Amino acid sequence: MASLIRAEIARLLISEVSDPRLRHLVITEVELTKDLRLARVYYELGEGSDTKEVNRGLHSASAFFRRKLGTNLDLKYVPELVFETDEHSHKLNHLLSVLDKVSRESHPVSPGAEHE
């Protein structure tokens, strides 16, 4: 169910939401409570996005998302949506970047070696 909600919100952002504050938003994950009453929707901000403005936009669009989820996914009960920035993804990307840098520094490629 969480993956269906994630995919539908992502689709709505692309095809039906016209709010410019939400243009560069990526939905990364949805977690549902066991009773399906609450969905935590995690997102990443695009380059140059203002967190406060994105949060205002998401708050403004929340009722729209719930209405569309109920209709498009034929849900008897639509969970409350709580939007949160995906800090895990940001931290993971930073960690991967650091590991890549360390790897390149400890194993430098000599000129012409990459073609061997």
C-alpha positions as CSV (number, residue, x, y, z in Angstrom):
1,M,0.0,0.0,0.0
2,A,2.8,2.4,0.9
3,S,4.4,2.0,-2.6
4,L,1.1,2.6,-4.3
5,I,0.7,5.9,-2.3
6,R,4.2,6.9,-3.1
7,A,3.8,6.2,-6.8
8,E,0.4,8.1,-7.0
9,I,1.7,11.2,-5.1
10,A,4.7,11.2,-7.4
11,R,2.4,10.9,-10.5
12,L,0.2,13.7,-9.2
13,L,3.2,16.0,-8.6
14,I,4.2,15.5,-12.2
15,S,0.9,15.6,-14.0
16,E,-1.7,17.5,-11.9
17,V,0.0,19.8,-9.3
18,S,0.6,23.3,-10.7
19,D,2.1,24.8,-7.5
20,P,5.6,26.0,-8.5
21,R,6.9,25.4,-5.0
22,L,6.5,21.7,-5.6
23,R,8.1,21.5,-9.0
24,H,11.4,20.0,-8.0
25,L,10.2,17.7,-5.3
26,V,11.0,13.9,-5.3
27,I,9.0,11.5,-3.2
28,T,11.5,9.0,-1.8
29,E,9.4,6.8,0.5
30,V,6.1,6.4,2.3
31,E,5.7,4.7,5.7
32,L,2.3,3.7,6.9
33,T,1.3,3.0,10.5
34,K,-0.1,-0.5,11.2
35,D,-3.6,0.8,11.4
36,L,-3.2,2.7,8.0
37,R,-4.4,5.9,9.6
38,L,-1.1,7.9,9.0
39,A,1.3,8.0,6.1
40,R,4.7,9.6,6.5
41,V,5.7,10.8,3.1
42,Y,9.4,11.5,2.8
43,Y,10.7,13.8,0.1
44,E,13.9,15.3,-1.3
45,L,14.2,18.9,-2.3
46,G,15.5,19.9,-5.7
47,E,18.3,22.4,-6.3
48,G,17.4,25.9,-5.2
49,S,14.2,24.8,-3.4
50,D,13.2,26.7,-0.3
51,T,12.2,24.3,2.5
52,K,9.7,26.6,4.1
53,E,8.0,27.3,0.8
54,V,7.9,23.6,-0.1
55,N,6.4,22.9,3.3
56,R,3.7,25.5,2.7
57,G,3.0,24.1,-0.7
58,L,2.7,20.6,0.6
59,H,0.4,21.7,3.4
60,S,-1.7,23.5,0.9
61,A,-1.9,20.5,-1.4
62,S,-2.5,17.9,1.3
63,A,-6.3,17.8,1.0
64,F,-5.9,17.5,-2.8
65,F,-3.6,14.6,-2.5
66,R,-5.9,12.8,0.0
67,R,-8.9,13.3,-2.3
68,K,-7.0,12.0,-5.3
69,L,-5.6,9.1,-3.4
70,G,-9.1,8.0,-2.3
71,T,-10.5,8.3,-5.8
72,N,-7.6,7.0,-7.9
73,L,-6.6,4.1,-5.6
74,D,-10.2,3.4,-4.6
75,L,-9.3,3.5,-0.9
76,K,-12.1,3.1,1.7
77,Y,-10.0,5.2,4.2
78,V,-7.3,7.6,3.1
79,P,-4.5,8.0,5.7
80,E,-3.6,11.4,7.0
81,L,-0.5,12.6,5.2
82,V,2.5,13.9,7.0
83,F,5.3,15.2,4.8
84,E,8.9,15.1,6.0
85,T,12.2,15.8,4.3
86,D,14.2,12.7,3.7
87,E,17.3,13.2,5.8
88,H,18.3,9.6,5.5
89,S,18.7,9.9,1.7
90,H,20.7,13.1,2.0
91,K,23.0,11.6,4.6
92,L,23.5,8.5,2.5
93,N,24.3,10.5,-0.6
94,H,26.9,12.5,1.4
95,L,28.4,9.3,2.8
96,L,28.7,7.8,-0.6
97,S,30.3,11.0,-1.9
98,V,32.9,10.9,0.9
99,L,33.6,7.2,0.3
100,D,34.0,7.8,-3.4
101,K,36.5,10.6,-2.7
102,V,38.5,8.5,-0.2
103,S,38.5,5.6,-2.7
104,R,39.9,7.9,-5.5
105,E,42.5,9.4,-3.2
106,S,43.7,6.0,-2.0
107,H,43.7,4.4,-5.5
108,P,44.7,7.1,-7.9
109,V,44.4,6.2,-11.6
110,S,47.6,6.8,-13.5
111,P,47.3,8.5,-16.9
112,G,46.3,6.0,-19.5
113,A,45.6,3.2,-17.0
114,E,41.8,3.5,-17.5
115,H,42.2,2.3,-21.1
116,E,44.1,-0.9,-20.2
